[in-house]
Amino acid sequence: MPQPLSSKENSLFRQVIRNYEEKQYKRGLKAAEQILKKNPKHGDTLAMKALIINSLGKTDEAFALAKEALTADMKSHICWHVYGLLYRHQKNFEEAIKAYKFALKLEPGSPQIQRDLAYLQAQMRDFQGYIQSRTAMLQSKSQLRQNWTALAVAHHLAGDLVQAEKVLTTYEESLKSPPSHTDYENSEALIALEHLESIAKHNLDRLAVLELRAEYLAKLGKKDAAVKAYRALLDRNSEHPEYYNGLTEAMGLDGGDTSARKAVYDEYAKSNPRCDAAKRLPLDFLTGNDFRDAAKLYLTLMLDKGVPSTFANLKHLYTDPFKKETLESLAHEYVKAKESQSGDESPAEGELKGIPAGLYYLAQHYNYHLSRDLAKALEFVDRGLGLVPGTVEFHMTKARIWKHYGNTRKAAEIMDQARNLDLKDRYINTKAAKYQLRNNETAKALKTMSLFTRNDSPGGPLHDLIDMQSIWYLTEDGEASVRNGLIGLALKRFHAVYNIFDVWQEDQFDFHSFSLRKGQIRAYVDMVRWEDKLREHPFYTRAALGAIAAYLGIHDSKLVVNGVNGSTNGAADDEAEKKKVLKKAKKEAQKAEREAAEQAAKQDPNKAKAATSENVKKDDDPLGLKLASNDQPLVEATKFLLPILQFSPKNIDGQVAGFEVYIRREKYLLALHCLNAALAIDPANPVVHEQTVRFRQEINLKLASLPAKVAEVIKTEFTAIDASTDLKKYNADFLKKHKESAAHVVSAVKIRKLLGEDQKACEKALFDVLSLKTEDWEPAAEAHGLLLQWRSGEAEAFRKAAGETWPEVTAFNPPPAPPASS
């Protein structure tokens, strides 16, 4: 039973609530203690005290106190509401919803509980529950427009568009007086109705009205009106490609009538001489001499102006061989013509116009993967640097060329030279750091990044990069740490990326109320749809695949038992080496952060001093040792894997990773699902071939011990290799079919060893990769890694031979070891 309070204590309790809302936590705590002295079992006061304590960071103590409050008064809606708020703070939304529902049963008329429940239902995508909550809120306060709008949005998100429109229409019909012309919420609602024409003058987003009007007219077959509407849009913005597409479709110009379509673009190019889209977009559909003539005009114009993005604007055309060759020849003609005109005249220093612009285009052309000739690319870069040696763009392109050669060391050095040409440019600074990370120089990269971070913040530049959610840096740093053998540190970075996506997922919570309050409905719906597909972003996939590979490595090397940070074997000498690397990395990171802080202090003496260890939130696992010693690495890998399989099912690397996780967990149906998905995407993929043979081999051994239903599904669904197939012959046929592909050869050799062939023969077969005439050195690097993994005595010989075949590749020509210190 709840303890009744006197009038004085009731007044104190209201003060507790007020103090909490105004974030005066110490005062609120003091007032709560006064009440509890006389009424130690007053549930509502205990609950409010728990809420205040939670706000002070004592979460465990707050939960214990909230449970005590519920024990004292199970029928208090305040106690249950607070319990839900605590769970919400912990991001445990399912339990929070349960607590809110209990509170609502006890106090059905509470608008605050109802509102909190509705927001959580929206967050958890329980749209049917959200509709019920919003309906109840509308019935309670039908005079509030926000409640009508929210119910319409709930129906819209649930997919019931007819009901959503009905709610808005019902509200509009119930109004006795029209809303203000500056009512943004009203304008947002009006735009969703069918009769766009009648409400256009009341809507504040003029562009959206014009775009929707043009779209609706086209769909209704009112071609003449649609043409006028799209021309009005082009008069506003002649650079928008979709407006041109809409105009030509409304005019009835099909894909075959290229001359008529070109005339439309020419009209806007003539009326808007500075318009790029009208000149560039026809290149997408023109062919033959028409393409050549238009491309020549466009390329000449861009190179004369010195537009650095010219190649980026045109490289999508390279999927057409004719267009690729035409653009190459036009660029060569341009350079020759300019050279004959200019004579001995030198271009202005740093100016990327005329000849330098043409050379820059050709360098990018030969560096591009569809037209790659790295020797020629380097030739044109060097010619360009001879004319304008201080140009950042040529240095950056040269660095990219060396990156494609595989020489990460030289690429990083040249990109750093480019950085020094413009020390105020954040972009080139970032590129230099990225190339340093690709060269495994993690400490140096952090020092470079520190030039543009707040180094006086707690934790130094690295913590500032995490606070700024710099996903690219964390991912690159994680991958570099893997290459350096620091698996724990790599996992630390990959988990940081995972947590950032969690933050983005959680950040939408405040917008469930904010967007309705501000009436920004279309933006809100777009945000919800974007959040639903958040983890299909390539940034997440890349970091997650890195984490999965690391956890698979931990599982395979059985380091979970030893708790070692990332070694790939358990030998004592390897352990000593890894510890050395770890110690060195730690020292370098500390040195980089210290130097960055000192440099920042020198640059601005008015800045606050670097944070001391006293006010820095201590990281109890700075090197990721606890992450690397996780006793269930496959469970952690699955956590990273599931979003990839859900949101990026067409990503073959994700399906390959899924197979590797599930086959180790002996979840054969899930492994088969991933394998079949990978086979559907690319049946000739060498890694998929490996997995297909491995699955057949394992199933042949374990099929009899599996449950009957599981065995039956596998027999039905796994059709890639029949149970009676000779796997050695199957693999030999695969190798014969793909003998000219180095990647396929390596995969076939791995399967030969798996199937029991003599290791010496397999080692010899790997050397065949070196005899294949290819610029792709990565399969050879994988072959070298296999030899190291097999502890082969041929590993060093293979490395030297590969270094002779690909002399520029850093992986085969590592830098000499530093001299031993005395």
Summary of the structure (lengths in Angstrom):
residues: 822
radius of gyration: 32.8
end to end distance: 78.6
largest distance: 100.1
contacts: 2568
relative contact order: 0.04
helix: 74%
strand: 0%
